[in-house]
Amino acid sequence: MNQAIHFPDRERWDEERGAIVFPVLVQGMELTCAIKLDGLQDRFGTGAAMALFSAHRWDLEEEAEALIRQDEIDDQGWIWLS
C-alpha cells in the first residue's frame, strides 16, 4: 500500500498518559503516535522525555511508519510504540 505519511513537528508531553504524543498525517488524515517514558528510557537510557524523543525522533518516526503500514492502529486512531 502506498501511503503519504508526514510527521508534523508538534510533539508534546502528555502527563496523564506518561508519554510523548506526536501527530502523523496519513493521506491527510491525522492520527496520533505515542511512546511512554519508560519505553524511551529502556531504549535510549535515562533522560528527560522530550530530549530523548528529540535525539531519536527519526528512528521513532520510522518505527511508527512501519506500524502504520502494518495497520497497527487502535480503535481511537492511536499508534503506540513499545
ABEGO torsion letter per residue (X at the ends): XBBBBBBBBABBBBAAAGBBBBBBBBGGBBBBBBBBAAAAAAAAEBEBAAAAAAAAAAAAAAAAAAAAAAGBBBAAGBBBBX
